[in-house]
Amino acid sequence: MKYFNTDEADLSRLGAIYTASEIWNQPKVWANTYQKFVREKDEIKRFRNEVLKDARKIILTGAGTSAYIGYSLEGTFQRFTGITTVSIPTTHLVTHPKDYLDENMPTLVISFARSGNSPESVAAVKIIDRICKAVSHLVITCDEEGQLAQYQSANPKFNFVLPPESNDKSLAMTSSYTSMLLTGLLFARIEQNGELEKQVNRLVEFGNRMIQKKSELLREISTLDFNRAVFLGSGPLFGTSTESSLKLQELTDGAIICKNDSYLGFRHGPKAVIDEGTIVVFLFSGKESVQRYEKDLVKDMQRGKKAMRLIGVSEAPITGLDLETTICCCDSSAAIDEDFLSICAVLPAQMLGFFKSMELGLKPDNPSVSGAISRVVEGVIIYDEEPIKEG
């Protein structure tokens, strides 16, 4: 078997086999995730209907990459449930729980975790259970044996465990991130039935095309001598820009310093980061009303310091743009909803990070030479739950 035109044996020797296969196989994992969701749909729906009838707030949570899933899902949950939805990382909840939790507000907490073994994962739900009088938990995870899945809550709790192939073995989350994001979309939009299947089929089609047809272009970009990268996205694609930024940075062990922002936010100071060693990746919305703002920023990039390369990632070709490189999911206008686009739009950053990691002589499966980062975060101490008296 070959991945990205490289034999498995060579990838194993280079310490890259897990990352390569996990990026390559994502469309298949998405299809399997959807089928598993369909098989469990009646049980999921019963839980969803029961907890949402009283819920007045939905919290989307996780740590690191798992937290970024929430940034792409906030709007979808808000629109399809009519319930106020916020994305709050577990890393915020553990240290400042009462800044985010209301003990008297009925709340659904949706936790995302690849393994569920990060110290903050279980600590956050324990703290929530202690503070909130009316709370329920949905756990979306890739590991049914993980501590989060195994946690016994006195409150209503439902686990959705993704297919085992989603549980990445590599350090960087790729398949686990996109598959958990897909699951969140399916949960929010569960009433749509046939429309969901159409969106998933299109997502799989776009993902296969992106991976199989655009990988050599991204390999070529990885050979450029850049040391900074900026990813821009709005709405659900803001979450994608955040994850894209982390993916390239961690796969290159920090050799490439990455930032992300929204299109409008980037003008308010962060644009100063641009120099001749920077590549800028524009993650374009499929909505024309949003593209107006995005196109304006692309034009504005001609003023001030010039970036090394301007790269556009979009569903379909967009007219009126002056970019050196464009990467499209399809050649036509076959529509995919913006929140589903947020899944396949992360693929370029995954592949770019993978290729750049090898370009730098690193091992993508474990690129951290010093061991500063690891597959499951280590060294975090969760302190006594009793409150410390201030002052």
C-alpha positions in Angstrom: 0.0 0.0 0.0 1.2 3.5 -0.8 0.2 6.8 0.8 1.1 10.0 -0.9 3.1 8.0 -3.5 5.4 6.5 -0.8 5.5 2.9 0.2 4.4 1.8 3.7 7.9 0.4 4.4 9.6 3.8 3.6 7.0 5.7 5.6 7.6 3.4 8.6 11.3 3.9 8.3 10.8 7.7 8.3 8.5 7.6 11.3 5.6 8.8 9.2 3.3 5.8 8.6 0.6 6.5 11.1 0.3 10.2 10.1 0.3 9.4 6.4 -2.4 6.7 6.7 -4.5 8.6 9.1 -4.7 11.6 6.9 -5.2 9.6 3.7 -8.0 7.4 5.1 -10.1 10.2 6.6 -12.9 10.1 4.0 -13.4 6.3 4.7 -13.5 7.0 8.4 -16.1 9.7 7.8 -18.3 7.3 6.0 -17.9 4.7 8.7 -18.7 7.3 11.4 -21.8 8.3 9.6 -23.0 4.7 9.3 -22.3 4.1 13.0 -24.3 7.2 13.8 -27.2 6.0 11.7 -27.2 2.6 13.5 -27.4 4.3 16.9 -29.6 7.1 15.7 -32.8 6.1 17.6 -30.9 5.9 20.9 -29.1 9.1 20.3 -32.3 10.9 19.3 -34.1 9.7 22.5 -31.2 11.1 24.6 -31.1 14.4 22.6 -34.8 15.0 22.8 -34.9 14.3 26.5 -32.0 16.6 27.5 -32.8 19.4 25.1 -36.4 19.8 26.2 -35.2 21.6 29.4 -31.7 22.8 28.4 -31.2 26.5 28.2 -27.5 26.4 27.5 -25.1 24.1 25.5 -21.4 24.0 26.3 -19.0 22.5 23.8 -15.7 21.5 25.4 -12.4 19.8 25.0 -8.7 20.5 25.2 -6.4 21.7 22.4 -7.5 20.3 19.1 -10.6 18.9 20.7 -11.6 22.3 21.9 -11.3 23.8 18.4 -14.1 21.5 17.3 -16.5 23.6 19.3 -15.5 26.8 17.5 -16.8 25.2 14.2 -20.0 23.9 15.8 -21.3 26.9 17.9 -23.3 28.4 15.1 -24.7 25.1 13.9 -26.0 24.2 17.4 -27.4 27.7 17.9 -29.3 27.5 14.6 -30.6 24.0 14.8 -31.5 23.8 18.5 -32.4 27.4 19.2 -30.4 27.1 22.5 -27.6 29.4 23.4 -24.3 27.6 22.6 -20.8 28.4 23.7 -17.4 26.8 23.1 -15.4 26.7 26.4 -12.2 24.7 26.6 -11.8 22.3 29.5 -8.5 24.2 30.2 -10.7 27.2 31.0 -13.3 25.3 32.9 -10.9 23.6 35.3 -9.2 26.9 36.4 -12.2 29.3 36.4 -15.4 27.2 36.5 -17.7 29.8 38.0 -16.8 32.2 35.2 -18.6 29.9 32.8 -21.1 27.8 34.8 -24.5 28.8 36.3 -25.6 26.3 38.9 -29.3 27.0 38.3 -29.2 26.9 34.5 -30.1 23.5 32.8 -27.1 22.8 30.7 -26.0 20.1 28.1 -22.2 19.7 28.1 -20.8 18.1 25.0 -17.2 16.8 25.6 -14.9 16.0 22.7 -11.8 13.9 23.3 -9.6 11.5 21.3 -8.6 9.4 24.2 -10.4 11.1 27.1 -7.3 10.6 29.2 -6.0 14.1 29.3 -6.0 15.3 33.0 -8.5 18.1 32.3 -11.1 15.9 30.5 -12.5 14.1 33.6 -11.6 17.0 35.9 -13.9 19.3 33.9 -16.9 17.0 34.0 -16.4 16.4 37.7 -16.3 20.1 38.4 -19.4 20.7 36.3 -21.3 17.9 38.1 -20.3 19.5 41.4 -21.5 23.0 40.5 -24.5 22.5 38.2 -27.8 21.3 39.7 -29.3 20.4 36.3 -26.7 19.1 33.8 -26.4 16.3 31.2 -23.4 15.0 29.4 -22.8 13.9 25.8 -19.3 12.5 25.4 -18.0 12.2 21.8 -14.7 10.2 21.9 -12.5 7.8 19.9 -11.7 5.5 22.9 -14.4 3.6 24.7 -11.8 2.6 27.4 -10.7 6.2 28.0 -11.3 7.8 31.4 -13.9 10.2 30.1 -16.0 7.5 28.5 -15.7 5.4 31.7 -16.6 8.3 34.0 -19.7 7.5 36.0 -21.9 10.6 36.4 -24.9 10.9 38.7 -26.4 13.0 35.9 -27.7 11.8 32.5 -24.7 10.8 30.3 -24.5 9.4 26.8 -21.3 8.2 25.1 -20.9 8.1 21.3 -17.7 6.2 20.5 -16.4 6.7 17.0 -15.1 3.7 14.9 -11.7 2.5 16.3 -9.8 3.6 13.1 -10.6 7.2 14.1 -8.4 6.9 17.2 -5.1 8.2 15.7 -1.9 6.6 16.8 0.2 9.6 15.7 0.9 12.5 18.0 -1.1 15.0 15.8 -4.8 14.6 15.7 -6.1 14.3 12.2 -8.8 11.7 11.6 -10.0 12.0 15.2 -10.5 15.8 14.9 -12.5 15.6 11.6 -14.5 12.6 12.6 -15.5 14.1 16.0 -16.4 17.4 14.2 -18.6 15.4 11.8 -20.3 13.6 14.7 -21.1 17.0 16.3 -22.7 18.2 13.1 -24.8 15.0 12.8 -26.0 15.4 16.4 -27.0 19.0 15.9 -28.7 18.4 12.6 -30.1 14.9 13.4 -33.6 15.8 12.2 -32.5 16.4 8.6 -32.4 12.8 7.5 -31.8 12.7 3.7 -30.1 16.0 3.7 -27.5 14.8 6.1 -26.7 11.7 3.9 -26.3 14.0 0.9 -23.9 16.3 2.8 -21.8 13.4 4.1 -21.6 11.8 0.6 -20.4 15.1 -0.8 -17.9 15.5 2.1 -16.4 12.1 1.3 -16.2 13.0 -2.4 -14.5 16.3 -1.7 -12.2 14.8 0.9 -11.0 12.1 -1.5 -10.4 14.6 -4.3 -8.5 16.9 -2.0 -6.2 14.2 -0.7 -5.6 12.4 -4.0 -5.5 15.3 -6.4 -4.0 18.2 -4.3 -1.4 16.4 -2.3 1.5 17.0 -4.8 0.7 20.7 -4.9 0.9 20.8 -1.1 4.2 18.8 -1.2 5.6 21.5 -3.5 4.4 24.3 -1.2 6.2 22.5 1.7 9.5 23.0 0.0 9.2 26.8 0.1 11.6 28.4 2.6 8.9 29.9 4.9 9.1 30.2 8.7 5.6 31.6 9.4 2.1 30.8 8.4 -1.2 32.5 8.9 -4.6 30.8 8.5 -7.7 32.9 8.1 -11.3 31.7 8.4 -14.7 33.1 9.5 -17.8 31.4 11.0 -17.3 27.6 11.3 -14.1 28.1 9.3 -12.6 30.0 12.2 -12.4 26.7 14.1 -10.7 25.2 11.0 -8.2 28.1 10.9 -7.4 27.5 14.6 -6.8 23.8 14.1 -4.9 24.4 10.8 -2.5 26.7 12.7 -1.9 24.2 15.4 -1.4 21.3 13.0 1.3 22.9 11.0 3.1 24.2 14.1 3.1 21.0 16.0 4.0 18.8 13.1 7.1 21.0 12.5 8.0 21.0 16.2 7.6 24.8 16.3 10.0 25.5 13.4 7.1 27.1 11.6 5.4 29.7 13.8 1.6 29.8 13.0 -1.2 32.3 13.7 -4.9 32.3 12.9 -7.6 34.9 12.9 -10.9 35.9 11.2 -10.8 38.0 8.1 -12.0 41.1 9.8 -10.1 40.5 13.0 -6.8 40.2 11.1 -6.9 43.8 10.1 -6.9 44.9 13.8 -3.2 44.5 14.4 -2.3 40.8 13.7 -1.6 41.7 10.1 1.7 43.1 11.3 3.1 39.5 11.4 3.3 39.3 7.6 6.8 39.4 6.1 8.6 37.8 3.2 8.9 34.5 5.1 5.2 34.1 5.6 2.6 32.1 3.8 -1.0 33.1 4.1 -3.8 30.5 3.7 -7.3 31.9 3.1 -10.1 29.5 4.0 -13.0 30.8 2.0 -16.6 30.5 2.9 -19.0 29.1 0.4 -21.4 32.0 1.1 -21.2 35.0 -1.3 -22.3 37.3 1.5 -19.2 36.3 3.5 -16.9 36.2 0.5 -17.4 40.0 0.1 -15.4 40.6 3.2 -12.9 37.9 2.4 -12.2 39.3 -1.1 -11.6 42.7 0.4 -8.9 41.4 2.7 -7.2 39.6 -0.2 -7.0 42.9 -2.1 -5.8 44.7 1.0 -2.8 42.2 1.2 -1.2 44.1 -1.7 -0.6 47.0 0.7 2.2 46.9 3.2 4.7 44.1 3.6 4.2 41.3 1.0 3.9 37.6 2.0 5.9 34.9 0.4 2.8 33.1 -0.9 -1.0 33.7 -0.8 -3.0 30.4 -0.9 -6.7 30.1 -1.3 -8.7 27.0 -0.1 -12.4 27.0 -1.2 -15.2 24.7 -2.1 -15.3 25.8 -5.8 -13.3 28.3 -7.9 -13.9 31.9 -6.8 -13.6 34.7 -9.4 -11.9 38.0 -8.9 -9.0 36.9 -6.7 -5.3 37.5 -7.2 -3.7 34.5 -5.6 -0.6 32.5 -6.5 -2.2 29.2 -5.5 -5.8 28.0 -5.3 -6.9 24.7 -3.8 -10.6 23.7 -4.5 -12.6 20.9 -3.3 -14.4 20.6 -6.6 -14.4 22.1 -10.1 -18.1 22.9 -10.2 -20.6 24.6 -7.9 -21.8 21.3 -6.2 -22.8 22.9 -2.9 -21.7 21.7 0.5 -23.0 23.5 3.6 -20.5 25.8 5.2 -20.2 23.8 8.4 -19.4 20.6 6.5 -16.9 22.6 4.5 -15.1 23.3 7.7 -14.2 19.6 7.9 -12.5 19.1 4.4 -11.0 22.6 4.6 -8.5 21.4 7.3 -7.0 18.8 4.9 -4.6 21.2 3.2 -3.0 22.1 6.6 -2.8 18.5 7.6 -1.0 17.6 4.4 1.2 20.7 4.4 2.3 19.9 8.0 3.0 16.3 7.1 5.2 17.2 4.1 6.9 20.1 5.9 7.7 17.8 8.8 9.5 15.4 6.6 11.2 18.3 4.7 12.7 19.4 8.0 13.9 15.9 8.8 11.4 15.3 11.6 9.3 12.2 12.2 5.6 13.2 11.7 4.3 10.4 13.9 6.3 12.0 16.8 7.8 15.3 15.6 8.6 16.7 19.1 12.3 16.2 19.3 12.5 17.4 22.9 9.4 15.6 24.1 7.8 18.9 24.9 4.5 17.7 23.5 3.0 14.2 23.6 0.0 12.3 22.3 -1.7 12.6 25.7 -0.8 15.6 27.8 1.3 14.8 30.8 2.4 16.6 33.9 -0.9 18.5 34.6 -1.8 18.4 38.3 -5.5 18.7 39.2 -5.6 20.3 42.6 -8.0 19.8 45.5 -11.5 20.6 44.5 -12.1 22.5 47.8 -12.1 26.3 47.1 -9.1 28.4 48.1 -10.0 31.5 50.1 -8.9 34.6 48.2 -7.2 37.6 49.8 
